[in-house]
Amino acid sequence: MPDWFRPRAGQTVLRLGGGWPIARFGALAAAHPYGRGLIDQLTADADRWTAVTSPSPDATPVLRRELLFDGPVLEFGRPSADVLERGDREAARVALAERLGLAPDTRFVLYAPTRRLMDLRKRGWSDPGRLLDLRQVADALPPGHRLLVRRHPALHDDVTGLADGVVDVSAVPRASDLLLAAEVLISDYSSLLADYSATGRPVLLYVPDLADFRSSPGLNLDVEAEAPGPLLRTSAEVADALRSLETVTADYPAATKSFAAAHGPRAAGEASAKLVDWLLAVER
């Protein structure tokens, strides 16, 4: 928050906790480039918040430690994930195809990597086109499928034109609309994993830098033990997995269900309504 901001008497300041914090991002992040400045900022911010939202009860203690916050936490779920629990999957797919100027029967594979701390030192380290061979992956898709790429909101490197069959959808306002429309999610340490696991659809985890990421910034869960899909280390492995998706993911339905139960949204599509009711309450 801006350093000059101070809540007025009676003013409500709500901090949206986002999705399940798989990657460490705040006070728990190891070797964060902002160092002590990050801790000072979090401490100052926490004093100004009325409450923090949490996607699920098991995320709450992690968020408290990451955000240095000991005030009220609203375990209402994640408002942006409501559409995944209540939205029409087929309608979302057709609407997205129309938005992108594609045939209405087009199917989608979504690649949505998270941000790397190195981007705070040197731009481009989280560039999706650098992390994954998009052309190789797009070529592995069945006919009628397109590879969608969603950059982390803090990144600005457009992947448009890097490979045929690849569409940069970072300008689509809600990631949940993309998740709802996608047949498959390719991600890594992103909180989108928790949201998407609730759909029960296949997930591929592309984690070529797992050892480095585990060291800095660190992870809040054991990805290798709890992953809702296979861990893949190379672009070739991702392409091969897409060519034989049913075989590769056959052993993961139980893991996906377990991951969703532990870390997925919990509000049955009503997080937004509960949050608004709380905001409009006369007394806290």
Beta strands, then each sheet from edge to edge (+ up, - down):
strand 1: 14-15
strand 2: 51-53
strand 3: 73-74
strand 4: 107-111
strand 5: 145-149
strand 6: 166-168
strand 7: 184-187
strand 8: 203-206
strand 9: 231-232
sheet 1: 1+ 2+ 3+
sheet 2: 6+ 5+ 4+ 7+ 8+ 9+
end
